[in-house]
Amino acid sequence: MTKAKQSIPTYDLDDILQRGFIVERMDNRAKHSEEILVDKGVHRDSHYIFTFMKSGHVRMMVDFNRVEAEGASMFCVLPGQVHQGLLMKEVSGWFAAVKVDLVPDTVRAVFEESLTEIEPLPVEEKWMDLLDRSAELLNKCCTGEVFSAQRGTLVTRSLLNAFTEMFALIYIQNTGPEISNESRSLQLTRAFRILVRKNFKTMKIPSDYAGLLNISRSYLTEVIREITGKSAQYWIHQEILIEAKRTLFFTRLTVKEIAYELGYSDHAYFTRLFSKLEGKPPSEFRETNQKQG
């Protein structure tokens, strides 16, 4: 595993195409799996990745978790997650990379505000044909002739919305109730989690988020503990911890530089916090994982 010198590489679709998304058969990508999975290495993407696999075996690392899917399954990698492809064997299905601003807010809400980790899900037979046909139709509409026309753009965008909405619907059916049916507590918890993901580098305490949500700190704390079993401060610290671990493992920034990147002017305080959360100081975490990597 090759480490970046000073930052984790981030790939942007703007660098390779203008329309903001790409839909390809996984079968075609597998033919060049050595280049795709190895040369690209550990990285982030600024876009979503939606994968629908009809058959085969895929293994990857996502934020220190080994993710594995076999057979009919679907998976979503969120913008900013650090990941690396490890295995792509005898795969059949579809791969879609989509810029954030092309993903409907209703879809983003399902994945970005999830109260659980996003993991591969099995795809029932009733969805297989729908996903396959919609992806194939979308792929065909991505030709220059169709996409260049104004109406063609609208058609393609509608198909893209339908494809990603199906991902969200399948995920909801497998993990919990629809957002529209959720209690006020669940809605607040989701809103808090998405705010933390966006602001954890500058906002470090629950009262900051309570202010944004127009509620008291005590009420926020009560709601978050009721829904998740953990405190509001716990979730703030978890975002800080995972980003710290990403940077320690995949870059050569010093602990002091990482502390500054995460919004801490006092690197000694950051070291104490990391040690408390992880059970070992940042330097030891880096050394241990370098040996394992």
BADREN-831203 format. One record per residue: residue in three letters; x, y, z of N, C-alpha, C, CB in turn. Coordinates in steps of 0.05 Angstrom, whole numbers, plus 5000, padded with zeros to 4 digits. Each point is the difference from the previous one (the first is absolute). Glycine has a CB too. Layout:
ALAXYZXYZXYZXYZ ...
END
This chain:
MET501749765000498350245000501850255000496349755024 THR503550414956501650244998498750235014501849834956 LYS499850315060499050235015500550264984500749765043 ALA497350424957500450264989501950165017495449994979 LYS506050215010501950155015498750195020503249964962 GLN495050215028498950205017496950015000504150254992 SER494649614991497150005000498949754987500150504998 ILE497449445007498749784988498950094973498749805045 PRO502050074933499150094974496950004998504249824980 THR494850395008497150034996499550024970499350225045 TYR499049604945499450004971497350134995502649584995 ASP497450584984497650164992499249924972501450385031 LEU496049594965499049934973500550224980496649725021 ASP503750534988500650224982502549964984497650305032 ASP504249544979502549954987499849814976502250075044 ILE495649784954499849804979497550034982502549705030 LEU495550454978497650034984498550245008499849514993 GLN498650604988498550255005497249955011502650204963 ARG496249585031497249975007499549945030499249844954 GLY502950095060499849985029499349725010498650464999 PHE501249344984499649735009500949804979496150155028 ILE504349614980500749794982498749745009504450224990 VAL494549634991498849745006501249794982495750225014 GLU505649584997501449804985499349725010503750324991 ARG496549494992499849725008502449925017497449894959 MET502249995064502249905016501649804985497350095042 ASP501549764940501449804984502350134985495849734996 ASN503750514992502050144985502250105018496550134966 ARG502749975058502150105018501849785011496850375013 ALA502049394989501549785011502349914981495949855024 LYS503750214950502149934980502650155006496449904966 HIS503250335046502450175007500250035030499650244956 SER499749555059499950035029502750065012496249685000 GLU506050234988502650055011500550305001501749574982 GLU497650574996500350294999498150145018501549964953 ILE496049955048497950145015500449975030496949924963 LEU503749835046500049955029502750045013496449684991 VAL505750294994502750015012501350284995500549504994 ASP499650584981501350264993498750235014501349814957 LYS496050195046498650225012500650015030496449974965 GLY504049805047500849985028498050125019504650024984 VAL496450055040498450125021499250294991502249715036 HIS495350364965499250264991497250075010502849954959 ARG496450305037497350095004498850074973501050175047 ASP496449854951498750114977498350235009500049564976 SER499750655007498250225007497249944991503850324996 HIS495749444993497449934990499049745013501150224956 TYR496549715039498849755009500849774981496150255021 ILE504149514991500349764984497749815007505150054998 PHE493349884982497849815003500849754984496550375006 THR503549405008500849754987497749805003504950095010 PHE494249804967498049795000501349754987496150344997 MET504349465019501349764991498049774997504350145022 LYS495549754954498249774995501349745009498050254961 SER504649735035501449765009503050075002496649694978 GLY504950145036502850045003500850055029500150184955 HIS502349915049501250045027501750255000500049505008 VAL499350695010501550255002500850045029497550204961 ARG505049895043500950075027501450274999500549505012 MET499050675008501350255001500350105029498250114955 MET503550095049500350125026498650275000504449765008 VAL493950295011498650265002500350105029496749884963 ASP504950335041500450125027500649795021496950364987 PHE505249485007501149805019498249765004502350375022 ASN495549614962498349765001500349854974496750235031 ARG503649514971500149834976497249944992504449805013 VAL494950284963497349964989500149794979498850495010 GLU499449324992500049784981497249944990504049805023 ALA495750154951497449944989500349774980498550485005 GLU499649344996500149774982497149944990504149815024 GLY495650144950497449954989498450264997500049565021 ALA497450424975498350234995500150195024497049724970 SER504150525026500350195022500350284989502049645029 MET497750554989500450284993501650135023495750024973 PHE505750205020501750145019500350294991502449575013 CYS497950615007500550284995502450105015495050074991 VAL506850064996502250145013499550304999503349634988 LEU496850505036499450285002502350184993496649885035 PRO502950364956502250194995501750045025497250234965 GLY505449775032501750045023501049765015497750425003 GLN500949354993500949765013502649904987495249885012 VAL506750045005502549894990499649714994502750335027 HIS498049594949499649724992502149904980495150075008 GLN505049674990501849874981498849744991504050225022 GLY496149734952499149744989502149795006497450234964 LEU501749535045501849785007499649764982500050165046 LEU497549804945499549764984497550054982502149705036 MET498150224939497750004982500249744984499850524998 LYS498449295008500249744988497449914987503549885034 GLU496650074940497849894984497450165005502049555003 VAL498350724995497750175006498350064976502750205036 SER494749834969498150084980498150205013500449564975 GLY499150665012498250205011500850284991499449715040 TRP500050494976500350284992501450175021495949954972 PHE505750235018501450195017499350284991503949685007 ALA495350495013499350284993501450195019495549854983 ALA505850355006501350225015498550254993504649775001 VAL494450375020498250234996500850235017496349694989 LYS504050554999500650245015497850065020502650184961 VAL498249945061498150055022497650164991503849995032 ASP496650224952497850174993498149874980503050395008 LEU497649374982498149864983498549795015503150084962 VAL497549875063498649815017497750145014504349725007 PRO493250184990497750145013500450025030497149824964 ASP501950405047500250045029498749775016500050494992 THR497949394997498749785013501849755002495650174984 VAL506149804996501949775001502350075019498849884952 ARG502250365046502250085018499249985029501750314965 ALA495849765041499049985028500149725010497150394992 VAL502249424991500049715009502849915007496049924970 PHE506050155014502749895005501650175018499849804955 GLU500150475042501750175016499150035029501150244958 GLU496249735046498950035026499449745014498250434985 SER502949355004499549745011501149985029500249804954 LEU498350075063500949965028501749755003495950245015 THR504549614963501649765001502150024977496249735020 GLU505850104981502049994979498849904974503649925035 ILE497250204943499049904974501549754992498950484986 GLU499749305011501249754994498749874975501149935049 PRO500249884938498749874977497449875008504549924980 LEU493550095003497549885005499349804978498550415024 PRO500249374983499149814979497850124984501349615029 VAL498650334945497950104983498149784993503150354980 GLU494349695026498049794995499549984970497950085044 GLU501149694947499649954972498150214987500849515009 LYS497250585006498150204989501350264992496549795028 TRP505950274984501450254993502149964979499250165046 MET501749594950502249954982499550114972501049595027 ASP496750334962499450084972499750304997497849564993 LEU500950575028499650294999502650155000495649945023 LEU506249984995502650135002501649964975499949945049 ASP500049814941501649934976499050164976500849545018 ARG496650474978498950144976500450305002496749644995 SER502950485029500450295003502950084995496150015032 ALA505749834978502950064996500749974971501049845046 GLU498049954940500649964972498950234983500049515007 LEU497550584999498850224985501550265005495649775003 LEU505250275021501650245007502750004986497750025044 ASN503549754955502649974986499750074970501449655034 LYS496450254954499650054971499450304995498349534995 CYS500450605024499350284996502450195004495549895015 CYS506849994993502350175005501750044975500049845047 THR499050084930501450064975499950294994498949544983 GLY503150565003500150294994497550104985504949964998 GLU494149884984497750084984497550055017501949754961 VAL497650075057497650025017500450225021499049514993 PHE503350505019500550185023500250294990502349635025 SER498550414950500550284991497450154997504049844977 ALA493850035019497450134997498950085027499149754958 GLN499550485043499050095026498149805012500550474985 ARG497649434999498249805010501449745008496550204971 GLY505649745014501649765007501250035028501049934952 THR499950315055501150055026497949965022503350324980 LEU494349775015497849975019499349715004498350454987 VAL501749404991499349715001502249865016497650024956 THR504950045038502249865014500050075030502650014957 ARG496850245049499950085029497849855014501850454988 SER495949524999497749855012500749715005496850314977 LEU504649575004500849725003502049975022499249934951 LEU502750265051501950005022498750025027503450204969 ASN494649985033498550035025498649745007499350494990 ALA499549384990498649755005501949795011496650124964 PHE505749865023502049795008500950045029501549974952 THR499250285055501050055027497749995021503650294981 GLU494049785011497749985018499449715007498150434981 MET502349394999499649725006502049905020498249934954 PHE504350165045502049935020499050085027503750064966 ALA495350195036499150115026497649845011501750454987 LEU496549484995497649855008500749735010497350254966 ILE504549615021500849735008501450025028500549854952 TYR501250365051501450035025498050055023504050184976 ILE494050005019498050055021498549755007499550474982 GLN499749384998498449755006501649805016497550084957 ASN505149935041501749815014500950105027501549834957 THR498450435048501250115024498150145019504150044974 GLY493650045016498250155019497850154986503850045030 PRO494650114984497750154990500850234982497549865040 GLU500750234943500550234984500250255017497649794962 ILE504150405028500550245016497450155006504550034979 SER493649975002497550155003498349895024500150104951 ASN500449655056498549875022501450015027497949714966 GLU504450425034501749995024499050205021503849864973 SER496850085052499350185022501750254999498649615028 ARG500650594987501650245002502849945011495750275008 SER504549555010502649935012501949884978497849925045 LEU501149904939501649894978500950214980497649575006 GLN500650614988500650214981502250185011495349984982 LEU504550095043502150175013502749855000496450235028 THR503549514978502549855001501349994973498149735037 ARG500450234942501150004973501150274993496849654987 ALA501750565020501050274994502650065015495250154992 PHE504949775033502550035016502349864987497250045041 ARG502449714951502249844988501150124975497949595020 ILE500350524963501050114975501450275005496349784976 LEU502850375044501450245008502849945011495650225009 VAL504649575007502649935011501949924978497849855042 ARG501349994938501749924979501150244984497549574997 LYS501050645001500850234984501750205017495949944973 ASN503850065053501150225016501949925022496050244989 PHE504749505013501549915024502750135003497649574996 LYS503550534983502750135002499850275014501449764959 THR496350375040499850265012498050015023501150194956 MET497149625047498149995021500449755017496750264972 LYS504149775053501049775015498249925023504550144987 ILE493450035020498449945023497049994993503550225030 PRO494949634985497249974993498450264999500349565021 SER500450634996498550255001500250154973500850035049 ASP501449944937500250124973497949904981504950055008 TYR494749694993498049874983497150055009503449654989 ALA496350365037497350065011499150274991501049725040 GLY500950474958499450274991499149994971503250195032 LEU498249664951499249984972497249874996504949974988 LEU494549855030497449864999497850145015502549584996 ASN498250655016498050165015498849845024499150264958 ILE502549595056499149865023502150035022497449664972 SER501950275053501950025022502049774999496650245028 ARG505749814984502049795002499049765015503650344998 SER494949705023499049785016498049834984500750275042 TYR497749864942498049854984501549844978496450355009 LEU505649784979501549854979501349765012500850434976 THR500549605047501349785013498149775007503350335019 GLU494349754991498049805007499149854975498550295038 VAL501049854940499049874976502049814988497250414991 ILE505349695007502149834987500549755016502250414982 ARG497849615045500449765016497649814998502850275032 GLU494849844967497649834997500149844974497450345027 ILE503449794951499949874974502449824995497550394983 THR504949705025502449854993501349855023500750344966 GLY498549735059501349885023502650125007497749584988 LYS503150624997502650145004499450305003502649654974 SER499450495038499650295004500650154975501349955047 ALA497850304952500550174977503050054996495650235007 GLN505849805016502950044999501449754988499750315040 TYR499349464966501149754989500150014969498349755040 TRP499550344948499950004970501850214989495349845002 ILE505150395012501850204990502949895001496950375017 HIS503749505005502749885003500549784980499850115049 GLN498149744944500449784980500850114973496749735025 GLU502150494967500750134974502950095001495250144992 ILE505649995030502750095003502049765000498450405026 LEU500849394988501849765002500449874973498449935046 ILE499550034939500349864974501650164980495649775008 GLU504150504992501650164983502950015009496050284990 ALA504449725036502849995010501349734992498750305039 LYS499949484964501149744993500649994970497549795038 ARG500750314945500550014972502650144993495050004992 THR505350245021502350164993502649885012497050404999 LEU502949495024502349875012501049764983498450145045 PHE499749714945500749764985500850054971496949755030 PHE501750434957500350044972501750244992495749784995 THR505450375024501750234993502449995019496150274983 ARG505849915011502350035017500050265016502649724968 LEU495150405034499850245016500849945029496450184970 THR504950015044500649965028497550015017504650204992 VAL495649715032497750015018499250295005501449585022 LYS500550604980499450285003498550114976504250055029 GLU496749884947498750094976497149894997504550034978 ILE495249725030497349885000498250145020502049564986 ALA499050495037498450155020499050264989502749785037 TYR499150364950499350264988497949974978504650175011 GLU495749624973498149944978497249955012503749814971 LEU496250075052497549935013498950225018501449534998 GLY499950705002498950235015501150035028496049954973 TYR506249915034501150025027502650164999497949565013 SER502250675000502550155002501949885020497550414987 ASP501449445032501749875021500249714993498550335036 HIS503849594952500349734991500349805023502250174959 ALA498749935064500149835024497249915009504350235014 TYR493849964985497349935007498949804980499350465020 PHE501249584954499149814980501149725005499750384966 THR502949615041501249745006498749865024504350174982 ARG495149985038498649895024497249904992502650305031 LEU496049864953497349924992500149744983498650485001 PHE503249524980500249764982500749755017501550294962 SER500349745057500849785017497749905017504650185002 LYS493750005007497749925016498049854983500750405030 LEU498849704945498049884983500949734988498450464990 GLU504249535003501049774985501449805018500450294960 GLY500449805064501449825018503049994996495949735002 LYS505150444979502950024995500550274988500549494994 PRO501950625009500650264989500249994969502450125043 PRO497450114944500050004970502549874989497450425001 SER504949635010502549894990500049705001502450415014 GLU496649475007499849715003498049894980501350035048 PHE496450104949498149914980501249994972496350205028 ARG505250014965501350014974502049784996499350504999 GLU502349465021502149794998498849724998503150305027 THR494949654990498749735000498849944973499150045049 ASN499450164940498549954975501850004975496150215022 GLN506249934980501949994978501149724997501250485008 LYS499349395015501149734999497949814989503050095040 GLN494549954968497949824990499450054970498049985046 GLY502250284946499550074972502149904981497650405016 
END
